[in-house]
Amino acid sequence: GATCTPDKFFLLANLFDADKGQPQTVDFSPFWKTWQTLNERYVNGTAAINSTSTKKATDQDRVWGAISGMVDSLGDPYTVFMPPKEKTKFEEDIRGNFSGVGMEIGYKDGVPTVISPLPNSPAKTAGILAGDRVLKIDGVSTTNLSLDAAIDKIRGVSGTTVSLNILHDKDTDPVDIKIIRAVITIPTIDTKTVTDKNANDKIFVISLYNFSAQSADLFRTAIGEFAKTGGNKLILDLRGNPGGYLDAAVDMASWFLPQGKAVVRESSGADKAERVYRSAGYDIFKNKNLKMVILIDKGSASASEILAGALSEYSVAKLVGEKTFGKGSVQELIPITTDSSLKVTIARWLTPKGKSISQNGLDPDFVVKLPAVTATSTIPAKDTQFEKAVELLK
């Protein structure tokens, strides 16, 4: 039997308060008719005998399933209900305590799509590329598979193998790629100075791999290194950067923009006021003839698009590479019970001039594609995008 009966439900329904957003007129009778029918008729329900199923859903499992179905009906792959097991996994992920193949994926055109493989990760080594579509995981089609379910299937115990059926961008035939899972260490930032031999000129390069909780402080240190060189030429490499914390992107933009300048606009719908995140105004390169190029590609998403979009629209930097991923939605994690949570999309990001990041992504000022990889190498022979950035800074 069910521990929560229709009688109990209708008693609760009568107490609903419309002022708190709880419906008074929704007909829940189909839900309860289904609940009772499952109890009475399903082979593994209360009326079942000689059940052939190995799984019996508890009443609480069915409640979690009902909530998940309601959330899935929104059609937003980034709005997800997390029952206890999924909530625990999510908390492990944000602490960095997980093993897998080392790639960030999102949803594009209804298919799990690689935003970027992490540097030196098993996915990168195996030839996974930004923009790759994941059609199958261990032989199971990803059609109608939620984003979180796809991620869960790809991750696993270090040392085990996962087989991915991948459709590379511009290809017509998918390929099977087997990857051995490993403990994933996520890098944040690298810096270096390169010398243009022809112009006898030095260019400072910051490669930023994500917008983590520590990235703003690390970026501050990198900017300090650049300032000490006395140079004025900077390349910020955001290729393969899937994003992260909004505050980090706003803080980084503040090194290049006057105080009060809009960095990104948060739109929560026509009936709500727009929220604008503004520069703190560090603006340390004012009147120093800064020359800057930002490298972007299909793996640049979310906070990467916010930072690149702002610096591009204020003419601080030129964008070189390929069109970005287009992940401009804002998620908030809301506790539902002590052991379950709802990750819900609450807004959309717009550039300072009002361009939707989700709908369009960012187009580079100079479109440059990398040479195709070969069967024997997963790394392009030449970094034509970087070469173009150097050329522009001469």
C-alpha positions in Angstrom: 0.0 0.0 0.0 0.8 3.6 -0.4 1.9 5.6 2.7 0.5 8.8 1.1 -3.1 8.2 0.0 -5.4 10.3 -2.2 -7.4 11.3 0.8 -4.3 12.7 2.5 -3.3 14.4 -0.7 -6.7 16.2 -1.2 -6.5 17.3 2.5 -3.2 18.9 1.7 -4.5 20.3 -1.6 -7.3 22.1 0.2 -4.7 23.9 2.3 -2.8 25.2 -0.8 -2.2 29.0 -0.7 -2.4 30.6 -4.1 -0.4 33.6 -2.8 2.6 31.4 -2.3 2.4 30.1 -5.8 0.7 26.8 -5.0 -2.1 25.8 -7.4 -5.7 25.6 -6.2 -7.3 24.7 -9.5 -5.0 22.0 -10.9 -6.7 18.6 -11.4 -4.4 16.1 -9.7 -6.9 13.2 -10.0 -5.0 11.7 -13.0 -1.9 11.5 -10.8 -3.7 9.7 -8.0 -5.5 7.4 -10.4 -2.1 6.3 -11.8 -0.8 5.9 -8.3 -3.6 3.6 -7.3 -3.5 1.7 -10.6 0.2 1.0 -10.1 -0.5 -0.2 -6.5 -3.3 -2.5 -7.7 -2.2 -3.7 -11.1 1.6 -3.4 -11.6 3.3 -6.7 -11.4 5.7 -5.5 -8.8 3.0 -3.6 -6.8 0.9 -4.5 -3.8 -1.2 -6.9 -5.9 1.8 -8.6 -7.5 2.6 -12.2 -7.2 5.5 -14.1 -8.8 7.1 -10.8 -9.9 9.7 -11.0 -12.6 11.1 -7.5 -11.9 14.2 -7.2 -9.8 13.4 -3.6 -8.8 10.6 -2.5 -6.5 10.1 1.2 -6.3 9.2 2.5 -2.8 6.6 5.2 -2.3 9.4 7.7 -1.8 11.0 6.6 -5.1 7.8 7.3 -6.9 7.6 10.7 -5.3 11.1 11.5 -6.4 10.2 10.2 -9.9 7.1 12.4 -10.0 9.1 15.5 -9.1 11.8 14.6 -11.7 9.1 14.2 -14.4 7.6 17.6 -13.5 11.0 19.2 -13.8 11.8 17.3 -17.1 8.6 18.6 -18.6 10.2 22.1 -18.8 12.5 20.9 -21.5 15.5 22.6 -20.0 18.5 20.2 -19.6 20.1 22.5 -17.0 17.1 22.4 -14.7 17.4 19.1 -12.7 15.9 17.6 -9.6 18.4 15.7 -7.5 17.2 13.0 -5.1 19.6 12.0 -2.3 21.9 9.8 -4.4 22.2 12.4 -7.2 22.6 15.2 -4.7 25.5 13.4 -3.0 27.3 12.9 -6.4 26.8 16.5 -7.3 28.4 17.7 -4.0 31.3 15.4 -4.7 31.7 16.9 -8.2 31.9 20.5 -7.1 34.5 19.5 -4.5 36.5 17.9 -7.3 36.3 14.4 -5.8 35.4 12.4 -8.9 36.9 10.1 -11.5 35.9 10.0 -15.1 37.3 10.9 -18.6 37.8 14.6 -18.1 35.4 16.5 -20.3 32.7 19.0 -19.8 29.4 18.3 -21.7 26.2 20.3 -22.3 23.1 19.9 -24.4 22.9 21.1 -28.0 20.1 20.4 -30.4 18.9 17.7 -27.9 22.2 15.8 -27.9 24.9 15.6 -25.2 27.7 17.6 -26.7 31.3 18.1 -25.6 31.9 21.7 -24.5 35.6 20.9 -23.9 38.0 18.1 -23.0 40.2 19.1 -20.1 44.0 19.5 -20.8 46.0 16.3 -20.3 42.8 14.3 -19.6 42.0 10.8 -20.8 39.3 12.4 -23.1 41.8 14.8 -24.6 44.4 12.0 -25.1 41.7 9.8 -26.8 40.9 12.4 -29.4 37.7 13.9 -28.0 37.1 17.4 -29.4 35.0 20.4 -28.5 31.7 20.1 -30.4 31.7 16.3 -30.5 28.2 14.8 -30.1 27.9 11.8 -27.8 25.4 9.4 -29.5 25.9 6.3 -27.4 27.5 5.5 -24.0 28.5 1.8 -23.6 26.1 1.0 -26.5 23.2 2.8 -24.9 21.6 5.6 -27.0 21.7 9.1 -25.5 18.4 9.9 -27.1 16.0 11.0 -24.4 18.8 10.6 -21.8 19.0 13.6 -19.4 22.3 15.5 -19.2 22.9 14.4 -15.7 22.2 10.8 -16.6 24.7 11.0 -19.5 27.3 12.4 -17.2 26.7 9.7 -14.6 27.1 7.0 -17.3 30.4 8.5 -18.5 31.9 8.8 -15.1 33.0 5.8 -13.1 35.7 4.1 -11.2 39.3 5.0 -12.1 40.9 2.3 -14.3 37.6 1.1 -15.9 36.7 1.7 -19.5 33.8 3.5 -21.1 33.0 3.3 -24.8 31.6 6.4 -26.4 30.0 6.6 -29.9 31.1 10.0 -31.1 30.1 12.1 -34.1 32.8 14.7 -34.7 31.7 18.1 -36.0 31.4 18.1 -39.8 31.7 14.3 -40.0 28.8 12.1 -41.3 29.8 8.8 -39.7 30.2 8.3 -35.9 33.2 6.5 -34.4 33.6 4.4 -31.3 36.2 5.7 -28.8 37.2 3.7 -25.8 38.5 5.7 -22.8 40.0 4.5 -19.6 38.7 6.6 -16.7 41.1 8.3 -14.2 41.0 10.6 -11.2 40.5 14.0 -12.8 42.6 17.0 -11.7 41.2 20.2 -13.0 43.8 22.9 -13.8 43.0 26.6 -13.5 45.6 28.8 -15.1 49.0 29.0 -16.8 51.1 31.9 -17.9 54.0 32.3 -20.2 55.9 34.9 -22.3 56.5 34.4 -26.0 58.8 36.3 -28.2 57.9 37.3 -31.7 61.3 36.7 -33.4 60.5 38.9 -36.4 59.4 41.9 -34.4 61.7 41.2 -31.4 58.6 41.7 -29.3 57.3 40.0 -26.1 53.7 38.9 -25.7 52.3 37.7 -22.3 49.9 34.8 -22.5 47.4 33.8 -19.9 45.7 30.4 -20.4 42.6 30.1 -18.2 40.9 26.7 -18.0 38.0 27.4 -15.8 36.3 30.0 -13.5 36.7 28.2 -10.2 36.4 29.7 -6.7 40.2 30.3 -6.8 40.5 31.6 -10.4 39.9 35.3 -9.6 42.9 35.3 -7.2 45.0 33.4 -9.6 44.1 35.7 -12.4 45.0 38.7 -10.2 48.5 37.2 -9.7 48.8 36.6 -13.5 47.8 40.2 -14.2 50.5 41.3 -11.7 53.1 39.2 -13.6 52.1 40.8 -16.8 52.2 44.3 -15.4 55.8 43.7 -14.1 57.0 42.9 -17.6 56.3 46.5 -18.7 54.8 45.1 -21.9 51.4 46.0 -23.4 50.6 43.0 -25.4 48.3 40.3 -23.9 46.7 37.1 -25.2 44.0 35.6 -23.0 43.3 32.0 -24.1 39.8 30.9 -23.2 39.6 28.0 -25.6 38.1 24.9 -24.0 37.1 26.9 -20.9 33.6 25.7 -19.9 33.0 28.5 -17.4 32.2 28.5 -13.7 31.6 31.3 -11.2 30.0 34.5 -12.5 31.7 36.6 -9.8 35.1 35.4 -11.1 34.2 36.6 -14.6 33.0 40.0 -13.3 36.2 40.4 -11.2 38.4 39.6 -14.2 36.6 42.0 -16.4 37.2 44.7 -13.8 40.9 44.7 -14.5 40.2 46.2 -17.9 37.0 48.3 -17.5 36.2 51.5 -15.7 34.0 51.4 -12.6 30.3 50.9 -13.2 30.6 49.6 -16.7 28.1 46.7 -17.3 29.9 43.3 -17.6 26.8 41.2 -18.1 23.0 41.5 -17.9 20.9 39.0 -16.2 17.4 38.6 -17.7 14.8 36.7 -15.7 11.9 37.3 -18.0 9.7 40.1 -19.3 7.9 40.6 -16.0 11.0 41.0 -13.9 13.6 43.8 -13.7 16.9 43.1 -15.4 19.9 42.8 -13.1 23.2 44.3 -14.2 26.6 43.1 -12.9 29.1 46.0 -13.1 32.9 46.4 -13.1 34.6 47.1 -9.8 36.9 49.5 -11.8 40.4 48.2 -11.2 41.1 49.4 -14.8 44.9 49.2 -14.4 45.6 49.4 -18.1 44.0 52.8 -18.6 46.1 55.0 -20.9 48.7 52.3 -21.3 47.9 51.4 -24.9 46.9 47.8 -24.1 46.8 45.5 -27.1 44.8 42.4 -26.3 43.5 39.3 -28.1 41.1 36.7 -26.6 41.2 33.2 -28.1 37.8 31.4 -28.2 36.4 28.2 -29.7 33.4 25.8 -29.4 34.6 24.9 -26.0 34.4 28.4 -24.6 31.1 28.6 -22.6 29.2 30.4 -19.9 31.6 32.6 -17.8 34.1 32.5 -20.7 31.5 34.0 -23.0 30.6 36.6 -20.4 34.2 37.8 -20.0 35.0 37.7 -23.8 31.7 39.3 -24.7 32.2 42.2 -22.4 35.8 42.9 -23.4 34.9 42.6 -27.0 32.0 45.0 -26.9 34.0 47.6 -25.1 36.8 47.2 -27.7 39.3 46.2 -25.1 40.1 43.0 -27.0 39.7 41.3 -30.4 38.2 37.8 -30.5 40.1 35.1 -32.6 39.1 31.5 -33.2 35.7 30.0 -33.6 32.1 30.6 -32.5 31.6 29.9 -28.8 29.3 27.2 -27.3 26.4 29.4 -26.4 25.7 28.5 -22.7 24.2 31.6 -21.3 21.8 30.3 -18.6 22.0 30.9 -14.9 21.4 28.0 -12.4 20.7 28.2 -8.7 20.9 25.3 -6.3 17.8 25.2 -4.0 17.4 22.7 -1.1 14.1 20.9 -1.4 14.5 18.6 1.6 17.6 17.9 3.8 18.8 15.3 1.3 17.5 16.5 -2.1 18.0 19.7 -4.2 16.7 21.4 -7.3 19.2 23.0 -9.7 17.0 25.4 -11.6 17.6 27.9 -14.4 16.6 31.3 -13.0 17.8 33.7 -15.7 19.6 34.1 -19.1 22.9 36.0 -19.6 23.1 38.9 -22.1 26.2 40.8 -23.1 26.4 44.5 -22.1 24.8 45.4 -25.4 21.9 43.0 -24.9 23.0 40.0 -27.1 21.8 36.7 -25.9 24.7 34.3 -25.2 22.4 31.3 -25.1 20.8 31.9 -28.5 23.8 33.0 -30.4 27.1 32.4 -28.7 29.9 34.8 -29.6 31.3 35.2 -33.1 35.0 36.0 -33.3 36.3 39.1 -35.0 38.6 36.8 -36.9 37.4 33.3 -37.7 40.4 30.9 -37.7 40.0 27.1 -37.5 42.7 24.8 -36.4 44.0 22.2 -38.9 42.2 18.9 -38.7 43.7 16.2 -36.4 44.9 13.0 -38.0 44.5 9.4 -37.2 47.8 9.3 -35.5 47.7 12.6 -33.7 45.0 14.2 -31.5 46.8 17.6 -31.5 46.8 19.9 -34.6 50.2 20.3 -36.3 49.9 24.1 -36.0 48.1 26.4 -33.7 46.8 28.7 -36.4 44.6 30.6 -33.9 47.5 31.5 -31.7 49.5 32.5 -34.7 46.8 34.8 -35.8 46.7 36.4 -32.3 50.4 37.0 -32.5 50.1 38.5 -36.0 47.4 41.0 -34.8 49.6 42.1 -31.8 52.6 43.0 -34.0 
